[in-house]
């Protein structure tokens, strides 16, 4: 028995899980009926459960919109370089603005970028 098509992204997974709920089927039953990989759909369901979201799937799926890719350019601020020995960088994504220097902790930057990614 061949596995079906894997689910590509979060939005698609939420839509299929919502459809399975509406059809009153388990994710495995729904996946078999629609040519999807049941393991993939089940893995998405487990990941969503780990997030412990309070919003029902219907509301969350309705809010989800595809995000366009964007170019991020890191540019040292000339004014700060002249006054300090270390470079400063400004990262602007939409309304969010992040300033950091060469002395920024890699762990801290990783956490901040993770938060921005979830927005």
N, CA, C and O atoms as a GROMACS GRO file, in nm:
protein
  476
    1UNK      N    1   0.085  -0.118   0.000
    1UNK     CA    2   0.000   0.000   0.000
    1UNK      C    3   0.089   0.124   0.000
    1UNK      O    4   0.170   0.142   0.091
    2UNK      N    5   0.075   0.207  -0.098
    2UNK     CA    6   0.158   0.327  -0.112
    2UNK      C    7   0.100   0.440  -0.028
    2UNK      O    8  -0.021   0.458  -0.017
    3UNK      N    9   0.192   0.516   0.029
    3UNK     CA   10   0.149   0.633   0.106
    3UNK      C   11   0.102   0.741   0.010
    3UNK      O   12   0.151   0.750  -0.103
    4UNK      N   13   0.009   0.822   0.053
    4UNK     CA   14  -0.043   0.930  -0.030
    4UNK      C   15   0.050   1.050  -0.030
    4UNK      O   16   0.164   1.042   0.016
    5UNK      N   17   0.000   1.157  -0.080
    5UNK     CA   18   0.076   1.281  -0.091
    5UNK      C   19   0.096   1.343   0.047
    5UNK      O   20   0.004   1.350   0.127
    6UNK      N   21   0.218   1.388   0.072
    6UNK     CA   22   0.248   1.453   0.200
    6UNK      C   23   0.191   1.594   0.201
    6UNK      O   24   0.176   1.658   0.096
    7UNK      N   25   0.161   1.642   0.319
    7UNK     CA   26   0.104   1.775   0.336
    7UNK      C   27   0.218   1.876   0.339
    7UNK      O   28   0.316   1.859   0.413
    8UNK      N   29   0.206   1.980   0.258
    8UNK     CA   30   0.316   2.074   0.237
    8UNK      C   31   0.336   2.177   0.346
    8UNK      O   32   0.449   2.206   0.383
    9UNK      N   33   0.227   2.233   0.399
    9UNK     CA   34   0.245   2.343   0.493
    9UNK      C   35   0.136   2.344   0.599
    9UNK      O   36   0.041   2.266   0.594
   10UNK      N   37   0.151   2.435   0.694
   10UNK     CA   38   0.061   2.444   0.808
   10UNK      C   39  -0.082   2.477   0.766
   10UNK      O   40  -0.177   2.419   0.819
   11UNK      N   41  -0.097   2.569   0.673
   11UNK     CA   42  -0.231   2.608   0.629
   11UNK      C   43  -0.305   2.489   0.568
   11UNK      O   44  -0.422   2.466   0.598
   12UNK      N   45  -0.237   2.416   0.483
   12UNK     CA   46  -0.298   2.298   0.421
   12UNK      C   47  -0.335   2.195   0.527
   12UNK      O   48  -0.443   2.136   0.521
   13UNK      N   49  -0.247   2.172   0.624
   13UNK     CA   50  -0.274   2.075   0.729
   13UNK      C   51  -0.395   2.116   0.812
   13UNK      O   52  -0.479   2.033   0.845
   14UNK      N   53  -0.403   2.244   0.846
   14UNK     CA   54  -0.518   2.291   0.924
   14UNK      C   55  -0.649   2.273   0.847
   14UNK      O   56  -0.750   2.236   0.905
   15UNK      N   57  -0.646   2.299   0.718
   15UNK     CA   58  -0.766   2.282   0.637
   15UNK      C   59  -0.810   2.136   0.634
   15UNK      O   60  -0.929   2.106   0.648
   16UNK      N   61  -0.714   2.045   0.615
   16UNK     CA   62  -0.749   1.903   0.611
   16UNK      C   63  -0.799   1.853   0.746
   16UNK      O   64  -0.894   1.775   0.753
   17UNK      N   65  -0.735   1.897   0.854
   17UNK     CA   66  -0.780   1.855   0.987
   17UNK      C   67  -0.919   1.908   1.017
   17UNK      O   68  -1.001   1.839   1.078
   18UNK      N   69  -0.947   2.030   0.975
   18UNK     CA   70  -1.080   2.087   0.994
   18UNK      C   71  -1.183   2.008   0.912
   18UNK      O   72  -1.292   1.979   0.960
   19UNK      N   73  -1.147   1.974   0.788
   19UNK     CA   74  -1.237   1.896   0.704
   19UNK      C   75  -1.262   1.758   0.764
   19UNK      O   76  -1.374   1.706   0.756
   20UNK      N   77  -1.160   1.698   0.823
   20UNK     CA   78  -1.176   1.567   0.888
   20UNK      C   79  -1.270   1.578   1.008
   20UNK      O   80  -1.354   1.490   1.030
   21UNK      N   81  -1.256   1.686   1.085
   21UNK     CA   82  -1.346   1.708   1.199
   21UNK      C   83  -1.490   1.722   1.152
   21UNK      O   84  -1.582   1.664   1.209
   22UNK      N   85  -1.509   1.801   1.045
   22UNK     CA   86  -1.644   1.823   0.993
   22UNK      C   87  -1.705   1.694   0.938
   22UNK      O   88  -1.826   1.672   0.948
   23UNK      N   89  -1.620   1.608   0.879
   23UNK     CA   90  -1.668   1.481   0.825
   23UNK      C   91  -1.678   1.374   0.934
   23UNK      O   92  -1.721   1.261   0.908
   24UNK      N   93  -1.637   1.411   1.055
   24UNK     CA   94  -1.638   1.318   1.170
   24UNK      C   95  -1.558   1.192   1.140
   24UNK      O   96  -1.602   1.080   1.164
   25UNK      N   97  -1.439   1.215   1.085
   25UNK     CA   98  -1.346   1.107   1.055
   25UNK      C   99  -1.217   1.131   1.131
   25UNK      O  100  -1.182   1.245   1.164
   26UNK      N  101  -1.146   1.023   1.158
   26UNK     CA  102  -1.011   1.039   1.214
   26UNK      C  103  -0.921   1.092   1.104
   26UNK      O  104  -0.953   1.078   0.986
   27UNK      N  105  -0.808   1.152   1.142
   27UNK     CA  106  -0.716   1.200   1.038
   27UNK      C  107  -0.672   1.087   0.943
   27UNK      O  108  -0.657   1.110   0.823
   28UNK      N  109  -0.653   0.966   0.996
   28UNK     CA  110  -0.614   0.854   0.911
   28UNK      C  111  -0.721   0.816   0.811
   28UNK      O  112  -0.691   0.791   0.694
   29UNK      N  113  -0.846   0.811   0.856
   29UNK     CA  114  -0.956   0.780   0.766
   29UNK      C  115  -0.970   0.887   0.657
   29UNK      O  116  -0.988   0.857   0.539
   30UNK      N  117  -0.961   1.011   0.700
   30UNK     CA  118  -0.973   1.121   0.605
   30UNK      C  119  -0.859   1.117   0.503
   30UNK      O  120  -0.882   1.136   0.383
   31UNK      N  121  -0.737   1.091   0.551
   31UNK     CA  122  -0.621   1.086   0.461
   31UNK      C  123  -0.637   0.975   0.358
   31UNK      O  124  -0.613   0.997   0.239
   32UNK      N  125  -0.677   0.858   0.401
   32UNK     CA  126  -0.696   0.747   0.305
   32UNK      C  127  -0.804   0.781   0.202
   32UNK      O  128  -0.788   0.750   0.084
   33UNK      N  129  -0.909   0.844   0.246
   33UNK     CA  130  -1.020   0.876   0.155
   33UNK      C  131  -0.982   0.984   0.054
   33UNK      O  132  -1.045   0.994  -0.052
   34UNK      N  133  -0.881   1.065   0.085
   34UNK     CA  134  -0.847   1.178  -0.002
   34UNK      C  135  -0.706   1.168  -0.061
   34UNK      O  136  -0.654   1.266  -0.114
   35UNK      N  137  -0.645   1.049  -0.053
   35UNK     CA  138  -0.514   1.028  -0.116
   35UNK      C  139  -0.399   1.101  -0.049
   35UNK      O  140  -0.302   1.138  -0.114
   36UNK      N  141  -0.411   1.122   0.081
   36UNK     CA  142  -0.305   1.190   0.156
   36UNK      C  143  -0.225   1.090   0.237
   36UNK      O  144  -0.271   0.978   0.262
   37UNK      N  145  -0.106   1.130   0.278
   37UNK     CA  146  -0.024   1.047   0.366
   37UNK      C  147  -0.077   1.066   0.508
   37UNK      O  148  -0.067   1.174   0.566
   38UNK      N  149  -0.134   0.960   0.564
   38UNK     CA  150  -0.192   0.966   0.698
   38UNK      C  151  -0.090   1.000   0.805
   38UNK      O  152  -0.122   1.069   0.903
   39UNK      N  153   0.034   0.953   0.787
   39UNK     CA  154   0.139   0.983   0.886
   39UNK      C  155   0.169   1.132   0.887
   39UNK      O  156   0.193   1.191   0.993
   40UNK      N  157   0.168   1.193   0.769
   40UNK     CA  158   0.195   1.336   0.759
   40UNK      C  159   0.085   1.416   0.829
   40UNK      O  160   0.113   1.508   0.906
   41UNK      N  161  -0.040   1.382   0.802
   41UNK     CA  162  -0.152   1.453   0.865
   41UNK      C  163  -0.151   1.432   1.016
   41UNK      O  164  -0.178   1.525   1.092
   42UNK      N  165  -0.120   1.311   1.059
   42UNK     CA  166  -0.115   1.282   1.203
   42UNK      C  167  -0.002   1.362   1.270
   42UNK      O  168  -0.019   1.413   1.381
   43UNK      N  169   0.113   1.371   1.203
   43UNK     CA  170   0.225   1.447   1.259
   43UNK      C  171   0.189   1.595   1.275
   43UNK      O  172   0.224   1.657   1.375
   44UNK      N  173   0.118   1.650   1.176
   44UNK     CA  174   0.073   1.789   1.188
   44UNK      C  175  -0.022   1.804   1.306
   44UNK      O  176  -0.012   1.901   1.381
   45UNK      N  177  -0.112   1.709   1.323
   45UNK     CA  178  -0.208   1.716   1.434
   45UNK      C  179  -0.135   1.714   1.568
   45UNK      O  180  -0.170   1.789   1.659
   46UNK      N  181  -0.034   1.630   1.581
   46UNK     CA  182   0.044   1.624   1.705
   46UNK      C  183   0.117   1.756   1.729
   46UNK      O  184   0.120   1.805   1.842
   47UNK      N  185   0.176   1.812   1.625
   47UNK     CA  186   0.247   1.940   1.639
   47UNK      C  187   0.153   2.052   1.682
   47UNK      O  188   0.189   2.135   1.765
   48UNK      N  189   0.032   2.054   1.626
   48UNK     CA  190  -0.065   2.154   1.667
   48UNK      C  191  -0.105   2.134   1.813
   48UNK      O  192  -0.122   2.232   1.887
   49UNK      N  193  -0.120   2.010   1.855
   49UNK     CA  194  -0.158   1.982   1.993
   49UNK      C  195  -0.047   2.026   2.089
   49UNK      O  196  -0.076   2.072   2.200
   50UNK      N  197   0.077   2.013   2.048
   50UNK     CA  198   0.190   2.055   2.132
   50UNK      C  199   0.189   2.206   2.156
   50UNK      O  200   0.234   2.253   2.260
   51UNK      N  201   0.139   2.279   2.058
   51UNK     CA  202   0.133   2.426   2.073
   51UNK      C  203   0.026   2.469   2.173
   51UNK      O  204   0.027   2.582   2.221
   52UNK      N  205  -0.066   2.378   2.203
   52UNK     CA  206  -0.175   2.403   2.299
   52UNK      C  207  -0.250   2.531   2.266
   52UNK      O  208  -0.270   2.617   2.352
   53UNK      N  209  -0.292   2.541   2.143
   53UNK     CA  210  -0.366   2.659   2.099
   53UNK      C  211  -0.507   2.655   2.153
   53UNK      O  212  -0.572   2.550   2.152
   54UNK      N  213  -0.556   2.769   2.201
   54UNK     CA  214  -0.693   2.778   2.250
   54UNK      C  215  -0.792   2.804   2.137
   54UNK      O  216  -0.911   2.777   2.152
   55UNK      N  217  -0.744   2.856   2.024
   55UNK     CA  218  -0.833   2.887   1.913
   55UNK      C  219  -0.871   2.759   1.839
   55UNK      O  220  -0.783   2.678   1.808
   56UNK      N  221  -0.998   2.739   1.810
   56UNK     CA  222  -1.038   2.622   1.732
   56UNK      C  223  -0.976   2.624   1.593
   56UNK      O  224  -0.938   2.730   1.543
   57UNK      N  225  -0.968   2.508   1.532
   57UNK     CA  226  -0.906   2.499   1.400
   57UNK      C  227  -0.975   2.588   1.298
   57UNK      O  228  -0.908   2.646   1.212
   58UNK      N  229  -1.106   2.600   1.305
   58UNK     CA  230  -1.179   2.679   1.205
   58UNK      C  231  -1.135   2.825   1.209
   58UNK      O  232  -1.111   2.884   1.103
   59UNK      N  233  -1.125   2.884   1.326
   59UNK     CA  234  -1.086   3.025   1.336
   59UNK      C  235  -0.941   3.044   1.295
   59UNK      O  236  -0.909   3.141   1.226
   60UNK      N  237  -0.854   2.952   1.336
   60UNK     CA  238  -0.713   2.967   1.303
   60UNK      C  239  -0.690   2.949   1.154
   60UNK      O  240  -0.610   3.022   1.095
   61UNK      N  241  -0.758   2.852   1.092
   61UNK     CA  242  -0.741   2.829   0.948
   61UNK      C  243  -0.792   2.949   0.870
   61UNK      O  244  -0.734   2.984   0.766
   62UNK      N  245  -0.898   3.012   0.916
   62UNK     CA  246  -0.952   3.129   0.847
   62UNK      C  247  -0.856   3.247   0.854
   62UNK      O  248  -0.849   3.327   0.761
   63UNK      N  249  -0.782   3.260   0.965
   63UNK     CA  250  -0.690   3.373   0.981
   63UNK      C  251  -0.560   3.353   0.905
   63UNK      O  252  -0.493   3.451   0.873
   64UNK      N  253  -0.524   3.229   0.875
   64UNK     CA  254  -0.396   3.201   0.812
   64UNK      C  255  -0.395   3.254   0.669
   64UNK      O  256  -0.487   3.228   0.591
   65UNK      N  257  -0.292   3.328   0.637
   65UNK     CA  258  -0.273   3.378   0.502
   65UNK      C  259  -0.131   3.343   0.460
   65UNK      O  260  -0.040   3.345   0.542
   66UNK      N  261  -0.112   3.312   0.333
   66UNK     CA  262   0.025   3.285   0.289
   66UNK      C  263   0.109   3.412   0.306
   66UNK      O  264   0.060   3.522   0.283
   67UNK      N  265   0.232   3.395   0.346
   67UNK     CA  266   0.322   3.507   0.367
   67UNK      C  267   0.420   3.513   0.250
   67UNK      O  268   0.482   3.414   0.213
   68UNK      N  269   0.432   3.630   0.193
   68UNK     CA  270   0.525   3.648   0.081
   68UNK      C  271   0.668   3.651   0.134
   68UNK      O  272   0.694   3.703   0.242
   69UNK      N  273   0.759   3.596   0.057
   69UNK     CA  274   0.900   3.602   0.094
   69UNK      C  275   0.949   3.744   0.079
   69UNK      O  276   0.901   3.819  -0.006
   70UNK      N  277   1.044   3.781   0.161
   70UNK     CA  278   1.097   3.916   0.155
   70UNK      C  279   1.248   3.912   0.171
   70UNK      O  280   1.302   3.823   0.237
   71UNK      N  281   1.313   4.005   0.112
   71UNK     CA  282   1.457   4.018   0.123
   71UNK      C  283   1.489   4.094   0.251
   71UNK      O  284   1.431   4.199   0.278
   72UNK      N  285   1.582   4.042   0.329
   72UNK     CA  286   1.623   4.108   0.452
   72UNK      C  287   1.768   4.150   0.435
   72UNK      O  288   1.856   4.067   0.409
   73UNK      N  289   1.791   4.278   0.449
   73UNK     CA  290   1.925   4.330   0.432
   73UNK      C  291   1.974   4.385   0.566
   73UNK      O  292   1.906   4.467   0.628
   74UNK      N  293   2.090   4.341   0.610
   74UNK     CA  294   2.149   4.389   0.733
   74UNK      C  295   2.251   4.497   0.697
   74UNK      O  296   2.347   4.471   0.624
   75UNK      N  297   2.228   4.617   0.749
   75UNK     CA  298   2.313   4.730   0.715
   75UNK      C  299   2.361   4.794   0.844
   75UNK      O  300   2.280   4.830   0.929
   76UNK      N  301   2.492   4.808   0.861
   76UNK     CA  302   2.541   4.876   0.981
   76UNK      C  303   2.502   5.023   0.979
   76UNK      O  304   2.506   5.088   0.874
   77UNK      N  305   2.466   5.074   1.095
   77UNK     CA  306   2.429   5.216   1.105
   77UNK      C  307   2.557   5.298   1.116
   77UNK      O  308   2.634   5.282   1.210
   78UNK      N  309   2.578   5.385   1.019
   78UNK     CA  310   2.701   5.463   1.010
   78UNK      C  311   2.723   5.551   1.134
   78UNK      O  312   2.836   5.564   1.180
   79UNK      N  313   2.618   5.610   1.188
   79UNK     CA  314   2.632   5.699   1.303
   79UNK      C  315   2.683   5.623   1.425
   79UNK      O  316   2.766   5.675   1.500
   80UNK      N  317   2.636   5.504   1.445
   80UNK     CA  318   2.679   5.426   1.560
   80UNK      C  319   2.819   5.370   1.541
   80UNK      O  320   2.893   5.355   1.639
   81UNK      N  321   2.856   5.339   1.419
   81UNK     CA  322   2.991   5.286   1.395
   81UNK      C  323   3.095   5.392   1.427
   81UNK      O  324   3.202   5.361   1.479
   82UNK      N  325   3.064   5.518   1.396
   82UNK     CA  326   3.160   5.626   1.422
   82UNK      C  327   3.180   5.646   1.572
   82UNK      O  328   3.290   5.680   1.614
   83UNK      N  329   3.077   5.626   1.653
   83UNK     CA  330   3.090   5.651   1.796
   83UNK      C  331   3.130   5.528   1.874
   83UNK      O  332   3.178   5.540   1.987
   84UNK      N  333   3.113   5.410   1.818
   84UNK     CA  334   3.146   5.288   1.891
   84UNK      C  335   3.237   5.202   1.804
   84UNK      O  336   3.234   5.210   1.681
   85UNK      N  337   3.318   5.121   1.870
   85UNK     CA  338   3.410   5.034   1.798
   85UNK      C  339   3.337   4.917   1.733
   85UNK      O  340   3.387   4.860   1.636
   86UNK      N  341   3.220   4.882   1.785
   86UNK     CA  342   3.146   4.768   1.733
   86UNK      C  343   3.033   4.816   1.642
   86UNK      O  344   2.975   4.922   1.663
   87UNK      N  345   3.004   4.736   1.541
   87UNK     CA  346   2.898   4.770   1.446
   87UNK      C  347   2.760   4.744   1.506
   87UNK      O  348   2.744   4.654   1.589
   88UNK      N  349   2.661   4.822   1.464
   88UNK     CA  350   2.522   4.803   1.504
   88UNK      C  351   2.443   4.772   1.377
   88UNK      O  352   2.474   4.824   1.270
   89UNK      N  353   2.343   4.687   1.389
   89UNK     CA  354   2.261   4.646   1.276
   89UNK      C  355   2.115   4.672   1.309
   89UNK      O  356   2.073   4.663   1.424
   90UNK      N  357   2.037   4.705   1.206
   90UNK     CA  358   1.894   4.730   1.221
   90UNK      C  359   1.823   4.636   1.126
   90UNK      O  360   1.853   4.632   1.007
   91UNK      N  361   1.727   4.559   1.180
   91UNK     CA  362   1.647   4.467   1.101
   91UNK      C  363   1.503   4.515   1.110
   91UNK      O  364   1.445   4.516   1.219
   92UNK      N  365   1.446   4.554   0.996
   92UNK     CA  366   1.307   4.599   0.992
   92UNK      C  367   1.227   4.504   0.905
   92UNK      O  368   1.259   4.484   0.788
   93UNK      N  369   1.122   4.445   0.963
   93UNK     CA  370   1.031   4.356   0.892
   93UNK      C  371   0.891   4.405   0.921
   93UNK      O  372   0.842   4.390   1.033
   94UNK      N  373   0.825   4.465   0.821
   94UNK     CA  374   0.694   4.522   0.844
   94UNK      C  375   0.703   4.633   0.947
   94UNK      O  376   0.781   4.727   0.930
   95UNK      N  377   0.625   4.622   1.055
   95UNK     CA  378   0.628   4.722   1.162
   95UNK      C  379   0.730   4.689   1.270
   95UNK      O  380   0.756   4.770   1.359
   96UNK      N  381   0.788   4.571   1.262
   96UNK     CA  382   0.885   4.528   1.365
   96UNK      C  383   1.023   4.583   1.333
   96UNK      O  384   1.064   4.587   1.217
   97UNK      N  385   1.094   4.624   1.436
   97UNK     CA  386   1.230   4.678   1.422
   97UNK      C  387   1.318   4.616   1.528
   97UNK      O  388   1.283   4.617   1.646
   98UNK      N  389   1.430   4.561   1.486
   98UNK     CA  390   1.523   4.495   1.576
   98UNK      C  391   1.661   4.556   1.555
   98UNK      O  392   1.712   4.556   1.443
   99UNK      N  393   1.721   4.606   1.662
   99UNK     CA  394   1.857   4.660   1.656
   99UNK      C  395   1.946   4.572   1.741
   99UNK      O  396   1.911   4.536   1.854
  100UNK      N  397   2.062   4.537   1.688
  100UNK     CA  398   2.157   4.456   1.762
  100UNK      C  399   2.297   4.487   1.714
  100UNK      O  400   2.316   4.543   1.606
  101UNK      N  401   2.394   4.449   1.794
  101UNK     CA  402   2.533   4.475   1.761
  101UNK      C  403   2.611   4.347   1.747
  101UNK      O  404   2.557   4.237   1.760
  102UNK      N  405   2.740   4.361   1.719
  102UNK     CA  406   2.826   4.244   1.705
  102UNK      C  407   2.835   4.165   1.835
  102UNK      O  408   2.868   4.046   1.834
  103UNK      N  409   2.806   4.231   1.946
  103UNK     CA  410   2.815   4.164   2.075
  103UNK      C  411   2.687   4.090   2.115
  103UNK      O  412   2.679   4.036   2.225
  104UNK      N  413   2.586   4.086   2.025
  104UNK     CA  414   2.460   4.018   2.056
  104UNK      C  415   2.482   3.868   2.068
  104UNK      O  416   2.560   3.810   1.992
  105UNK      N  417   2.413   3.808   2.162
  105UNK     CA  418   2.422   3.664   2.182
  105UNK      C  419   2.349   3.591   2.069
  105UNK      O  420   2.238   3.629   2.031
  106UNK      N  421   2.411   3.487   2.016
  106UNK     CA  422   2.349   3.408   1.909
  106UNK      C  423   2.220   3.344   1.957
  106UNK      O  424   2.123   3.335   1.881
  107UNK      N  425   2.216   3.299   2.082
  107UNK     CA  426   2.094   3.238   2.136
  107UNK      C  427   1.981   3.340   2.144
  107UNK      O  428   1.866   3.309   2.111
  108UNK      N  429   2.013   3.461   2.188
  108UNK     CA  430   1.911   3.564   2.198
  108UNK      C  431   1.857   3.600   2.060
  108UNK      O  432   1.735   3.611   2.043
  109UNK      N  433   1.945   3.617   1.962
  109UNK     CA  434   1.900   3.648   1.826
  109UNK      C  435   1.814   3.535   1.770
  109UNK      O  436   1.714   3.561   1.703
  110UNK      N  437   1.851   3.411   1.798
  110UNK     CA  438   1.773   3.296   1.750
  110UNK      C  439   1.632   3.299   1.809
  110UNK      O  440   1.535   3.273   1.738
  111UNK      N  441   1.621   3.331   1.938
  111UNK     CA  442   1.488   3.338   2.002
  111UNK      C  443   1.406   3.452   1.944
  111UNK      O  444   1.287   3.436   1.919
  112UNK      N  445   1.468   3.569   1.922
  112UNK     CA  446   1.395   3.684   1.869
  112UNK      C  447   1.348   3.655   1.727
  112UNK      O  448   1.233   3.686   1.693
  113UNK      N  449   1.433   3.598   1.644
  113UNK     CA  450   1.393   3.565   1.507
  113UNK      C  451   1.281   3.460   1.508
  113UNK      O  452   1.192   3.464   1.424
  114UNK      N  453   1.286   3.367   1.602
  114UNK     CA  454   1.179   3.269   1.614
  114UNK      C  455   1.045   3.334   1.646
  114UNK      O  456   0.942   3.294   1.594
  115UNK      N  457   1.048   3.436   1.733
  115UNK     CA  458   0.927   3.508   1.767
  115UNK      C  459   0.875   3.585   1.645
  115UNK      O  460   0.755   3.583   1.616
  116UNK      N  461   0.965   3.652   1.573
  116UNK     CA  462   0.924   3.726   1.454
  116UNK      C  463   0.869   3.632   1.348
  116UNK      O  464   0.774   3.666   1.279
  117UNK      N  465   0.927   3.515   1.336
  117UNK     CA  466   0.880   3.418   1.236
  117UNK      C  467   0.737   3.373   1.265
  117UNK      O  468   0.660   3.347   1.172
  118UNK      N  469   0.700   3.366   1.391
  118UNK     CA  470   0.566   3.319   1.427
  118UNK      C  471   0.459   3.426   1.403
  118UNK      O  472   0.340   3.395   1.405
  119UNK      N  473   0.500   3.550   1.382
  119UNK     CA  474   0.402   3.658   1.362
  119UNK      C  475   0.342   3.658   1.225
  119UNK      O  476   0.258   3.742   1.193
   0.00000   0.00000   0.00000
